[in-house]
Amino acid sequence: MVTLEMVKKDQEIDTYIRKGNEYLGSMGFTEHSYRHVSLVSNISQNILERLGYHKRLIELAAIAGYMHDIGNVISRHDHGQSGAVLSYTILNRLGMSPDEIAIVISAIGNHEEQYGHAVNELAAALILADKSDVHRSRVRNRDIATFDIHDRVNYAVEHSFLRVSQQEKSIKMELTIDLEISTVMEYFEIFLSRMVMCRRAASFLDCHFGLVINDARLL
């Protein structure tokens, strides 16, 4: 079976992650390199693990999380779709079965809010993992005076954590925001569609979605 370690060692995947992040940087986007893909991989895996899913599905979630942004090497626009196509070719080369490839590429192809849906458990976990990675370490621009709203909101987030409880059937995104840098209203201004997507993804996993900012429950 294709494992996460095999995926991490694959030169083609590694190149697409590095180059995709480089191209996004030239356009002023936040970090999408090893930190982001590794974190999304871990969170995707942890969501399904804590909800009691099968071991193999958990590893497939980790694989989808690690590969989900390789489409950025082609274009930021519709990168989920192009990433799914690239992933099919790579996973087929590595010897993954068609049934497993279908699950992984459907998750990758549905992780963006412009067109994505939680079509299966893997897609739901990937959506929640990807959208929960909001943090100041992702901001490349260090000149606060030139921040746009995306830089400002991400830089304001000092801590982010996705809390999953099988017993309570809940998935909560917990954020600590420096309100002197950005307001809660600005967070919702750019991330409302993502929160709606997260609520639907949590519902697919038979869980309630919650948002807690600075210890205040907002959703």
KACORMO-V299751 format. One record per backbone hydrogen bond with DSSP energy under -1.0 kcal/mol. NH is the residue of the N-H (numbers start at 1). CO is the residue of the C=O. If there is no record, write none. Layout:
{{NH	CO} {NH	CO}}
This chain:
{{7	3} {8	4} {9	5} {14	10} {15	11} {16	12} {17	13} {18	14} {19	15} {20	16} {21	17} {22	18} {23	19} {24	20} {25	21} {26	22} {28	25} {29	24} {31	138} {37	33} {38	34} {39	35} {40	36} {41	37} {42	38} {43	39} {44	40} {45	41} {46	42} {47	43} {48	44} {49	45} {50	46} {51	47} {52	49} {53	48} {58	54} {59	55} {60	56} {61	57} {62	58} {63	59} {64	60} {65	61} {66	62} {67	63} {68	64} {70	67} {72	69} {73	70} {74	71} {75	71} {79	76} {82	78} {83	79} {84	80} {85	81} {86	82} {87	83} {88	84} {89	85} {90	86} {91	87} {92	88} {93	89} {94	90} {96	91} {101	97} {102	98} {103	99} {104	100} {105	101} {106	102} {107	103} {108	104} {109	105} {111	108} {115	112} {116	112} {119	117} {124	120} {125	121} {126	122} {127	123} {128	124} {129	125} {130	126} {131	127} {133	130} {134	132} {136	157} {138	135} {139	136} {144	142} {146	143} {147	144} {152	148} {153	149} {154	150} {155	151} {156	152} {158	176} {159	176} {161	174} {163	172} {165	170} {170	165} {171	208} {172	163} {173	210} {174	161} {175	212} {176	159} {178	156} {181	178} {182	178} {187	183} {188	184} {189	185} {190	186} {191	187} {192	188} {195	191} {196	192} {197	193} {198	194} {199	195} {200	196} {201	197} {202	198} {203	199} {204	200} {205	201} {206	203} {207	202} {208	169} {210	171} {212	173} {213	216} {214	175} {216	213} {218	211} {219	211}}
